[in-house]
């Protein structure tokens, strides 16, 4: 069964009250209210948001509307003289004929409407219903007197009708507040129930004239007072108003004290929240820093970045780079920080600029970008040095035939570093060894980087003869080539020193490994490997015991 959200009477009441309310949401739905007197929750013209708005705000709007109306002071009510209902006027809200007419006026613009007693009780404020009762039963002029009273004492409506008055008053003052409210209401009610007409407080010298007027009036046929004067119940009200003024002062003091306490509590809470937030951020930063340090120190992280850097320095086309990238196992912790698209962007940047900044990739951790940039640049610098060494050795350092020289230079030309040289440059490299005897000069047409690389290596050449440019690192596969091509350890060492110049610590490890390799091979050929291993174990044991 459909539920009525807004009855026709309620609808008309809101329409009539809207000019004084000026509520934004009510104004927005006012065209809808004008077109549809009755609004139900099943009405098809209602949108979901409007239906919910009416359900939420209906009571609030009606309550606020009840406060914008007041009884008309000059004619608060009238009784239709006719006994026929057809002669009665209709209520502006429910549209029913009413014999007892109450005239109410909008406080803001003075717009007057006629309302029946039932609608007054249903729609109007407690203040108006209070005045309606007194006006009807006791004193027709109660509304006018109430207007004069509230004009002189504007705190009276606050005392009587404001349920939120003195919100900060301590509990021990509540009885005083009720006494003020009840006493004020009793005084005002008594004042309104009877027409208060007295002469002004005249000076002493006019007392005889006052008595003369009073006695003359008594003998007058008419009871009409031509110059009717209504005095306010100042004597009766003064003690209560004075008391209320004191209570207002107490209320203000309590409000100020409560405000200070609230501000202090808010400041303490804000400081505590700030400390908790700072501690949380610090803990999060520390946890993130620890996780970052653990990740960067892990072997899987180092291995992965070195493998990715090895792909980047090859300057592969992007599709090929991504295809090769899929073959590299990424550590699980790294999968949350970077993806193939971002690595592709970094690879493209490195190919173009020779370094990685990843300015466009703000969400990639900066340490990851820095590490990958360092690995890539180091590997690229090592590749360039190896290529320079190989080109120098193919052109000048090694004793090669023409075919061997051409074959090696062709292999070097196929890699990325070699593709940067022109055909003319390779032609001069093929003939450089033969032409050097007639003209020992580096061709001026070569790129500047290649010229500098040859100059550095030429400066290390002896006075007579040619020696190869020595590499600054060696791989196990390269050492294996030395071993398989030489018969004894001394020859291998000599060939090693001819081709390689490693840092002292690395060279010591490398030569020790070569020496141990030849000793193991000699023991295997002589069939004494087990006996040798056993004796070495015993010797190491004695060394530990000592």
C-alpha positions as CSV (number, residue, x, y, z in Angstrom):
1,X,0.0,0.0,0.0
2,X,1.4,3.4,-1.0
3,X,2.3,5.8,1.8
4,X,1.6,9.5,1.5
5,X,4.7,11.5,1.9
6,X,3.0,15.0,1.7
7,X,-0.7,15.7,2.1
8,X,-2.4,18.5,0.2
9,X,-2.6,20.6,3.4
10,X,1.1,20.1,4.2
11,X,1.9,20.9,0.6
12,X,0.0,24.2,0.7
13,X,1.5,25.1,4.1
14,X,5.1,24.6,2.7
15,X,4.3,26.6,-0.4
16,X,2.9,29.5,1.7
17,X,5.8,29.3,4.1
18,X,8.6,29.1,1.5
19,X,9.1,32.8,0.9
20,X,10.0,33.3,4.6
21,X,12.1,30.0,4.9
22,X,14.2,30.5,1.8
23,X,15.6,26.9,2.1
24,X,17.6,25.9,-1.0
25,X,16.4,22.3,-1.1
26,X,12.8,23.3,-0.6
27,X,13.0,25.9,-3.3
28,X,14.5,23.3,-5.7
29,X,11.4,21.0,-5.2
30,X,8.9,23.8,-5.1
31,X,7.8,23.4,-8.8
32,X,7.1,19.7,-8.1
33,X,5.0,20.6,-5.1
34,X,3.0,23.2,-7.1
35,X,2.2,20.6,-9.8
36,X,1.3,17.7,-7.5
37,X,-0.8,18.5,-4.4
38,X,-0.5,14.9,-3.1
39,X,2.9,13.2,-3.1
40,X,3.2,9.5,-2.3
41,X,6.2,7.3,-2.2
42,X,4.9,5.4,-5.2
43,X,4.4,8.5,-7.4
44,X,6.0,7.9,-10.7
45,X,7.0,11.6,-11.1
46,X,9.4,11.3,-8.1
47,X,13.1,10.7,-8.8
48,X,14.9,8.6,-6.2
49,X,16.9,11.5,-4.9
50,X,13.7,13.7,-4.5
51,X,11.8,11.0,-2.8
52,X,14.6,10.6,-0.3
53,X,14.9,14.3,0.2
54,X,11.2,14.6,1.0
55,X,11.3,11.7,3.4
56,X,14.4,13.2,5.2
57,X,13.3,16.8,5.3
58,X,9.5,16.8,5.5
59,X,9.2,17.1,9.3
60,X,12.1,19.6,9.6
61,X,10.5,21.9,6.9
62,X,7.1,21.8,8.7
63,X,8.6,22.6,12.0
64,X,10.6,25.5,10.6
65,X,7.5,26.7,8.8
66,X,5.5,26.8,12.0
67,X,7.8,29.5,13.4
68,X,7.4,32.0,10.5
69,X,3.7,32.7,11.1
70,X,1.9,34.8,13.8
71,X,-1.6,35.7,14.7
72,X,-2.8,39.0,13.2
73,X,-2.8,41.5,16.1
74,X,-5.6,43.7,14.8
75,X,-7.9,40.8,14.0
76,X,-6.6,37.5,15.5
77,X,-9.9,35.7,14.9
78,X,-13.5,36.1,13.9
79,X,-16.7,34.1,14.1
80,X,-18.9,33.9,11.0
81,X,-22.4,35.2,11.8
82,X,-24.2,32.8,9.5
83,X,-25.3,29.4,10.6
84,X,-25.2,28.1,7.0
85,X,-21.9,26.2,6.0
86,X,-22.3,27.6,2.5
87,X,-21.6,31.1,3.8
88,X,-18.5,30.1,5.7
89,X,-15.0,30.9,4.4
90,X,-12.5,28.1,3.6
91,X,-9.3,27.3,5.4
92,X,-6.3,28.3,3.3
93,X,-4.6,24.9,4.2
94,X,-7.2,22.2,4.3
95,X,-9.8,24.0,2.2
96,X,-12.6,23.1,4.6
97,X,-15.3,25.6,5.5
98,X,-14.7,27.0,9.0
99,X,-16.9,29.2,11.2
100,X,-14.1,30.1,13.6
101,X,-11.6,32.0,11.5
102,X,-8.1,32.6,12.7
103,X,-6.1,35.2,10.8
104,X,-2.4,34.5,10.6
105,X,0.3,36.6,8.9
106,X,3.7,35.8,7.6
107,X,6.3,37.5,9.7
108,X,8.6,38.5,6.8
109,X,6.2,40.2,4.3
110,X,2.8,40.4,6.2
111,X,1.0,38.1,3.8
112,X,-2.3,37.2,5.5
113,X,-4.2,33.9,5.3
114,X,-7.3,32.5,7.1
115,X,-6.8,29.2,9.0
116,X,-9.2,27.0,10.9
117,X,-8.6,26.0,14.5
118,X,-7.6,22.4,13.7
119,X,-5.0,23.6,11.2
120,X,-3.7,26.1,13.8
121,X,-3.2,23.2,16.2
122,X,-1.7,21.0,13.5
123,X,0.7,23.4,11.7
124,X,1.4,26.4,13.9
125,X,3.9,26.9,16.7
126,X,3.4,26.4,20.4
127,X,3.6,30.1,20.8
128,X,0.7,30.7,18.4
129,X,-1.5,28.0,19.9
130,X,-0.8,29.5,23.3
131,X,-1.9,32.9,22.1
132,X,-4.9,31.4,20.3
133,X,-6.3,29.9,23.5
134,X,-5.9,33.1,25.5
135,X,-7.3,35.3,22.7
136,X,-10.3,33.1,22.2
137,X,-11.2,32.4,25.8
138,X,-10.1,35.5,27.7
139,X,-8.8,38.6,25.9
140,X,-9.3,39.4,22.2
141,X,-6.4,41.9,22.4
142,X,-3.9,39.4,23.8
143,X,-1.9,39.3,20.6
144,X,-1.4,43.1,20.4
145,X,-0.4,43.1,24.1
146,X,2.0,40.2,23.5
147,X,3.6,42.1,20.6
148,X,4.1,45.2,22.9
149,X,5.5,43.0,25.6
150,X,8.0,41.2,23.4
151,X,9.1,44.4,21.8
152,X,10.0,45.8,25.3
153,X,11.3,42.5,26.6
154,X,12.7,40.4,23.6
155,X,14.0,37.8,26.0
156,X,10.5,36.6,26.9
157,X,9.9,34.4,23.8
158,X,13.3,32.9,24.4
159,X,12.4,32.1,28.0
160,X,9.0,30.6,27.1
161,X,9.5,28.8,23.8
162,X,13.2,28.2,23.1
163,X,13.9,24.6,24.3
164,X,17.7,25.2,23.7
165,X,18.0,28.3,25.8
166,X,20.9,28.4,28.3
167,X,22.4,25.1,26.9
168,X,25.6,25.4,29.1
169,X,23.9,26.0,32.4
170,X,25.2,23.8,35.2
171,X,22.8,21.2,36.7
172,X,22.5,23.1,40.0
173,X,21.1,26.1,38.1
174,X,18.4,24.1,36.3
175,X,15.8,24.6,39.1
176,X,16.4,28.3,38.9
177,X,15.9,28.2,35.1
178,X,12.6,26.3,35.5
179,X,11.5,28.8,38.1
180,X,12.2,31.7,35.8
181,X,10.4,30.0,32.9
182,X,7.3,29.0,34.9
183,X,7.1,32.3,36.7
184,X,7.5,34.3,33.4
185,X,4.9,32.2,31.7
186,X,2.4,32.6,34.6
187,X,3.0,36.4,34.7
188,X,2.6,36.7,30.9
189,X,-0.4,34.5,30.9
190,X,-2.1,36.6,33.6
191,X,-1.2,39.7,31.7
192,X,-2.6,38.5,28.5
193,X,-5.8,37.1,29.9
194,X,-7.0,40.5,31.1
195,X,-7.0,43.8,29.3
196,X,-4.6,46.0,31.2
197,X,-5.7,49.6,31.0
198,X,-4.3,52.1,33.4
199,X,-3.5,55.8,33.4
200,X,0.1,56.8,33.0
201,X,2.2,57.3,36.1
202,X,1.6,61.0,36.3
203,X,3.6,63.5,38.4
204,X,2.1,64.4,41.8
205,X,0.8,67.8,40.7
206,X,-1.5,66.0,38.1
207,X,-3.1,63.6,40.6
208,X,-6.2,65.8,41.1
209,X,-6.7,65.8,37.3
210,X,-6.3,62.1,37.1
211,X,-9.1,61.6,39.7
212,X,-11.2,64.0,37.8
213,X,-10.8,62.0,34.6
214,X,-11.5,58.7,36.4
215,X,-14.7,60.0,38.0
216,X,-15.8,61.6,34.8
217,X,-15.3,58.4,32.9
218,X,-17.4,56.4,35.4
219,X,-20.4,58.5,34.7
220,X,-19.9,58.2,30.9
221,X,-22.5,56.1,29.1
222,X,-20.1,54.4,26.9
223,X,-17.4,52.0,28.3
224,X,-15.2,52.9,25.5
225,X,-12.0,54.5,26.4
226,X,-11.2,56.9,23.8
227,X,-7.5,57.0,24.6
228,X,-7.0,53.4,25.7
229,X,-3.5,52.8,27.1
230,X,-2.0,49.4,27.9
231,X,0.8,49.3,30.4
232,X,3.2,46.4,30.6
233,X,3.5,44.2,33.7
234,X,6.9,45.6,34.5
235,X,6.6,45.2,38.3
236,X,5.6,41.6,38.1
237,X,8.1,40.7,35.4
238,X,11.2,42.6,36.8
239,X,12.3,40.0,39.3
240,X,12.1,37.2,36.8
241,X,13.8,39.1,34.1
242,X,16.5,40.2,36.5
243,X,17.0,36.6,37.5
244,X,17.1,35.5,33.9
245,X,19.8,38.1,33.1
246,X,21.9,36.6,35.9
247,X,21.3,33.2,34.5
248,X,22.5,34.4,31.1
249,X,25.7,35.6,32.6
250,X,26.2,32.2,34.3
251,X,25.5,30.5,31.0
252,X,28.0,32.6,29.2
253,X,30.7,31.9,31.8
254,X,30.0,28.2,31.5
255,X,30.0,28.3,27.7
256,X,33.4,30.1,27.7
257,X,34.8,27.6,30.2
258,X,33.5,24.7,28.2
259,X,34.9,26.2,25.0
260,X,38.3,26.5,26.6
261,X,38.2,22.9,27.8
262,X,37.1,21.7,24.4
263,X,39.8,23.7,22.7
264,X,42.3,22.2,25.1
265,X,41.0,18.7,24.5
266,X,41.0,19.3,20.8
267,X,44.6,20.5,20.9
268,X,45.7,17.5,23.1
269,X,43.9,15.1,20.7
270,X,45.5,16.8,17.7
271,X,48.9,16.6,19.3
272,X,48.3,12.9,20.2
273,X,47.1,12.2,16.6
274,X,50.1,14.0,15.2
275,X,52.5,12.0,17.4
276,X,50.7,8.8,16.4
277,X,50.8,9.7,12.8
278,X,54.5,10.6,13.0
279,X,55.2,7.3,14.8
280,X,53.2,5.4,12.2
281,X,55.0,7.2,9.4
282,X,58.4,6.6,11.0
283,X,57.5,2.9,11.5
284,X,56.4,2.6,7.9
285,X,59.5,4.4,6.7
286,X,61.7,2.2,8.8
287,X,59.9,-0.9,7.6
288,X,60.2,0.2,4.0
289,X,63.9,1.1,4.4
290,X,64.5,-2.3,6.0
291,X,62.7,-4.1,3.2
292,X,64.5,-2.0,0.6
293,X,67.9,-2.8,2.2
294,X,67.1,-6.5,2.3
295,X,66.0,-6.5,-1.3
296,X,69.0,-4.6,-2.6
297,X,71.4,-6.8,-0.7
298,X,69.8,-10.0,-2.0
299,X,71.5,-12.1,-4.6
300,X,68.3,-12.5,-6.7
301,X,68.0,-8.7,-6.9
302,X,71.6,-8.2,-8.0
303,X,71.4,-11.0,-10.5
304,X,68.2,-9.9,-12.0
305,X,69.3,-6.2,-12.5
306,X,72.6,-7.4,-14.0
307,X,70.7,-9.6,-16.4
308,X,68.3,-6.7,-17.4
309,X,71.3,-4.3,-17.7
310,X,73.0,-6.9,-20.0
311,X,69.9,-6.7,-22.3
312,X,69.8,-2.9,-22.2
313,X,73.4,-2.4,-23.3
314,X,72.7,-4.5,-26.4
315,X,70.3,-1.8,-27.6
316,X,67.8,-4.3,-28.9
317,X,64.5,-3.2,-30.6
318,X,61.8,-2.8,-28.0
319,X,59.7,-5.9,-29.0
320,X,62.9,-8.1,-28.9
321,X,63.9,-6.6,-25.6
322,X,60.6,-7.5,-24.0
323,X,60.7,-10.9,-25.5
324,X,64.1,-11.6,-24.0
325,X,63.1,-9.9,-20.8
326,X,60.4,-12.6,-20.3
327,X,63.1,-15.2,-20.1
328,X,64.6,-13.6,-17.0
329,X,63.2,-14.7,-13.7
330,X,62.1,-11.7,-11.6
331,X,62.3,-11.9,-7.8
332,X,58.7,-11.9,-6.3
333,X,59.4,-8.8,-4.2
334,X,60.5,-6.9,-7.3
335,X,57.3,-7.8,-9.2
336,X,55.4,-5.3,-7.0
337,X,57.7,-2.4,-7.9
338,X,58.3,-2.6,-11.7
339,X,56.8,-4.2,-14.8
340,X,57.8,-4.9,-18.3
341,X,56.3,-1.7,-19.7
342,X,58.4,0.4,-17.3
343,X,61.5,-1.5,-18.0
344,X,60.9,-1.0,-21.7
345,X,60.6,2.8,-21.2
346,X,63.9,2.7,-19.3
347,X,65.6,0.6,-22.1
348,X,64.4,3.1,-24.7
349,X,65.7,6.0,-22.6
350,X,69.1,4.3,-22.1
351,X,69.4,3.6,-25.9
352,X,68.7,7.3,-26.6
353,X,70.6,9.1,-23.8
354,X,73.1,6.5,-22.4
355,X,71.6,6.8,-18.9
356,X,68.3,6.1,-17.0
357,X,66.5,8.8,-15.1
358,X,62.9,7.5,-15.6
359,X,61.4,11.0,-15.0
360,X,58.1,9.9,-16.5
361,X,57.9,6.8,-14.2
362,X,57.1,8.5,-10.9
363,X,55.8,5.3,-9.2
364,X,59.0,3.3,-9.8
365,X,61.2,3.4,-6.7
366,X,64.2,5.8,-7.2
367,X,66.7,3.3,-5.8
368,X,65.7,0.8,-8.4
369,X,66.2,3.3,-11.2
370,X,69.5,4.3,-9.7
371,X,70.7,0.7,-9.4
372,X,69.7,-0.2,-12.9
373,X,71.3,2.9,-14.2
374,X,74.5,2.1,-12.4
375,X,74.6,-1.5,-13.6
376,X,73.8,-0.5,-17.2
377,X,76.4,2.3,-17.4
378,X,79.1,0.1,-15.9
379,X,78.3,-2.7,-18.2
380,X,78.1,-0.4,-21.2
381,X,81.5,1.2,-20.3
382,X,83.0,-2.3,-19.9
383,X,81.6,-3.4,-23.3
384,X,82.9,-0.3,-24.9
385,X,86.4,-0.9,-23.4
386,X,86.3,-4.6,-24.5
387,X,85.3,-3.6,-28.0
388,X,88.1,-0.9,-28.2
389,X,90.6,-3.6,-27.0
390,X,89.3,-6.1,-29.6
391,X,89.4,-3.5,-32.4
392,X,92.9,-2.4,-31.5
393,X,94.1,-6.0,-31.3
394,X,92.5,-7.0,-34.6
395,X,94.0,-4.0,-36.4
396,X,97.4,-3.8,-34.7
397,X,98.0,-5.9,-31.6
398,X,97.8,-9.4,-32.9
399,X,99.8,-11.1,-35.7
400,X,97.0,-12.0,-38.0
401,X,96.6,-12.9,-41.7
402,X,94.5,-10.7,-43.9
403,X,91.6,-13.1,-43.7
404,X,91.8,-13.5,-39.9
405,X,91.9,-9.7,-39.5
406,X,88.8,-9.3,-41.8
407,X,86.9,-12.0,-40.0
408,X,87.5,-10.5,-36.6
409,X,86.7,-7.0,-37.7
410,X,83.5,-8.3,-39.3
411,X,82.5,-9.9,-36.0
412,X,83.2,-6.7,-34.1
413,X,81.2,-4.7,-36.7
414,X,78.1,-6.8,-36.1
415,X,77.7,-5.8,-32.4
416,X,76.0,-2.5,-31.4
417,X,79.3,-0.7,-30.7
418,X,80.6,-1.6,-34.1
419,X,77.6,-0.4,-36.0
420,X,78.5,3.1,-35.1
421,X,81.5,3.1,-37.5
422,X,81.3,3.8,-41.2
423,X,82.5,1.5,-44.0
424,X,85.4,3.8,-44.7
425,X,86.6,3.5,-41.2
426,X,86.6,-0.3,-41.4
427,X,88.5,-0.1,-44.7
428,X,91.3,1.8,-43.0
429,X,91.3,-0.6,-40.0
430,X,91.9,-3.6,-42.4
431,X,95.0,-1.9,-43.9
432,X,96.2,-0.1,-40.7
433,X,98.9,-2.7,-39.8
434,X,100.5,-2.6,-43.3
435,X,100.2,1.2,-43.7
436,X,101.6,1.9,-40.2
437,X,105.1,1.3,-41.3
438,X,104.9,4.0,-43.9
439,X,102.7,6.5,-42.0
440,X,102.3,5.8,-38.2
441,X,99.4,8.2,-37.8
442,X,95.8,7.6,-36.7
443,X,93.5,8.6,-39.6
444,X,91.9,12.0,-39.0
445,X,88.6,10.8,-40.4
446,X,88.0,8.4,-37.6
447,X,85.4,9.3,-34.8
448,X,87.0,11.1,-31.9
449,X,86.2,8.3,-29.4
450,X,88.0,5.7,-31.6
451,X,91.0,8.0,-32.0
452,X,91.3,8.5,-28.2
453,X,90.9,4.7,-27.6
454,X,93.8,4.0,-30.0
455,X,96.0,6.7,-28.6
456,X,95.6,5.3,-25.1
457,X,96.6,1.8,-26.2
458,X,99.5,3.1,-28.5
459,X,100.9,4.9,-25.5
460,X,101.3,1.5,-23.7
461,X,103.2,-0.1,-26.6
462,X,107.0,-1.0,-26.2
463,X,109.6,0.7,-28.3
464,X,109.8,-2.2,-30.7
465,X,107.2,-4.7,-31.7
466,X,103.5,-4.9,-31.0
467,X,101.7,-6.2,-27.9
468,X,97.9,-6.7,-27.5
469,X,95.8,-4.3,-25.5
470,X,95.2,-6.0,-22.1
471,X,91.7,-6.6,-20.9
472,X,90.8,-5.6,-17.3
473,X,88.6,-8.6,-16.7
474,X,88.5,-12.3,-17.6
475,X,85.6,-14.8,-17.8
476,X,85.8,-18.6,-17.0
477,X,85.2,-19.3,-20.7
478,X,88.2,-17.2,-21.7
479,X,90.4,-18.9,-19.1
480,X,89.2,-22.2,-20.5
481,X,90.5,-21.2,-23.9
482,X,93.9,-20.5,-22.5
483,X,94.0,-23.9,-20.8
484,X,93.0,-25.9,-23.8
485,X,95.4,-24.2,-26.1
486,X,98.5,-24.5,-23.9
487,X,100.4,-27.5,-22.6
488,X,101.9,-26.4,-19.3
489,X,101.2,-23.9,-16.5
490,X,104.1,-21.6,-17.2
491,X,103.1,-21.1,-20.8
492,X,99.5,-20.4,-19.7
493,X,100.6,-17.9,-17.1
494,X,102.8,-16.1,-19.7
495,X,99.9,-16.0,-22.2
496,X,97.6,-14.7,-19.4
497,X,99.9,-11.8,-18.6
498,X,100.1,-11.0,-22.3
499,X,96.4,-10.7,-22.7
500,X,95.0,-9.6,-19.3
501,X,95.8,-7.0,-16.6
502,X,93.4,-7.5,-13.7
503,X,93.3,-5.8,-10.3
504,X,95.9,-7.3,-7.8
505,X,93.4,-9.2,-5.6
506,X,91.4,-10.6,-8.6
507,X,94.6,-11.6,-10.4
508,X,95.8,-13.5,-7.3
509,X,92.6,-15.5,-7.2
510,X,92.7,-16.1,-10.9
511,X,96.4,-17.4,-10.9
512,X,95.7,-19.5,-7.8
513,X,92.8,-21.2,-9.6
514,X,94.9,-21.8,-12.7
515,X,97.7,-23.4,-10.6
516,X,95.3,-25.6,-8.7
517,X,93.6,-26.7,-11.9
518,X,97.0,-27.9,-13.3
519,X,97.9,-29.7,-10.1
520,X,94.5,-31.5,-10.0
521,X,94.9,-32.5,-13.7
522,X,98.5,-33.8,-13.0
523,X,97.2,-35.9,-10.0
524,X,94.3,-37.3,-12.1
525,X,96.7,-38.3,-14.9
526,X,99.1,-40.0,-12.4
527,X,96.3,-41.7,-10.5
528,X,97.1,-40.1,-7.2
529,X,94.1,-37.8,-6.8
530,X,92.6,-39.5,-3.8
531,X,95.9,-39.9,-2.0
532,X,96.7,-36.3,-2.6
533,X,93.3,-35.2,-1.4
534,X,93.6,-37.3,1.7
535,X,97.1,-35.9,2.5
536,X,95.9,-32.4,2.0
537,X,93.0,-33.0,4.4
538,X,95.5,-34.3,7.0
539,X,97.7,-31.3,6.5
540,X,94.9,-28.9,6.8
541,X,93.7,-30.7,10.0
542,X,97.2,-30.4,11.6
543,X,97.2,-26.7,10.6
544,X,93.9,-26.2,12.5
545,X,95.2,-28.2,15.5
546,X,98.3,-26.1,15.7
